Amino acid sequence: MRKQAGAMFNLPTLAKLIEGGSFAGQLLGRLPAELILKADQQDFPWRYLLEDSAPKDLPKEWRRFLEAGHSQQLACIHLTEILSGTGTRSSCWWRKLGEARRPDGWDTEAAAKATGHIVDEALQTKSGRQWLLNEAPEFIRAASRERHEELYQKSVRRDGRKKADAVWKGTSPTPEPSIVDPLDEELVSGWLRRAPESPVGYCFFLELVLEKVLRQVIDRPDLTDKQVNKARENLGLKKAPIYVYEAKLVNGEWRFFDRDRNLIC
C-alpha cells in the first residue's frame, strides 16, 4: 500500500548526486562516505541525515539544505497521489504524515489525523482493503475491520446500501488519475538539480530568479510570484540557503550567478 518515496521522478540516491557533480552533491560530498551509504539505505535518506544522525549543533544553513532535500521526497509522494487520483494539489495525507515527524519526535496529533485519512482512503480501494483487512498484522486488521464497518454503516444510513456497497465493498471504479500542473512537476523534479547540464536546483534560487527562469522553462510568460509561492506551499517544498542571485539566458542556455555576480554554471 505504501508508495516508494520519489519513485515518480526516479530521484537519484545521495551517492549519485555526489557522483554527478551537482551543487547539492558538492555539499553532500563534505559528509563522511559511510554516513552517505547508511543514509541511502533508509526510506527517507534526507530525514536520516537531518534527524537520526545529525549533531545537535548542526549549522542552520546545513539544516535548511537537508530540509529542502527531504521536502522534495515528500513532494514526489504528493504528486504521485495526484496522478493516482487519491490526492489533490492542496492535500496529500501521506506527505502530511511525513511532516508530522519532528526533530524531537512525532507530532502525535498530526500523525494520528493523517494516518486516519490514509486508512479511510485505503479502505475504499480493493488493494487497500486486501492488505488492511486480511494481510496486515493482527492488531492492524482488528482496528481496520472495526473502522471499515463503522464507515460502511455510516454510508448505508447516508447514501443507501447500493452506494455503500460500491464504495466500501469493492464495486466502485478505480479513482480517475489527475493531471499534474507543469509548474508543480518542474518545481519538484528540479528542486535539487534542474538537469544534468544545469546542476543547480531551484531550492537555491532567489525568489525573483526562480520566477524568471520558470516563466521560460514551462513557457508561461504570465506566471507570477504568487503562483510560484502557492505551488511551493501546496507541495511543501522548502528552500535551502540562497546561492543563485541572478540568471541570464545566453544563446538559449541559462547562466547562473552568485551574490557577487560570479558565474556558478
Buried (B, 14 or more C-beta within 10 A) or exposed (E): BEBEBBEBBEBBBBBEBBEBEBBBBEBBBEBEEEBBEBBBEBEBBBBBBBBEBBEEEBEEEBBBBBBBBBBBBBBBBBBBBBBBEBBEBEEBBBBBBBBBBEEEEEBEEBBEBBBEBBBBBBBBBEEBBBBBBEEBEEEBBEEBBEBBEEBBEEBBEEEEEEBBBBBBBEEBEEEEEBEBBEBBBBBBBBBBBBEEEBBBBBBBBBEEBBBBBBBBBBEBEEBEEEBBEBBBEBBBBBBBBBBBBBBEEEEEEBBBBBEEEEEBB
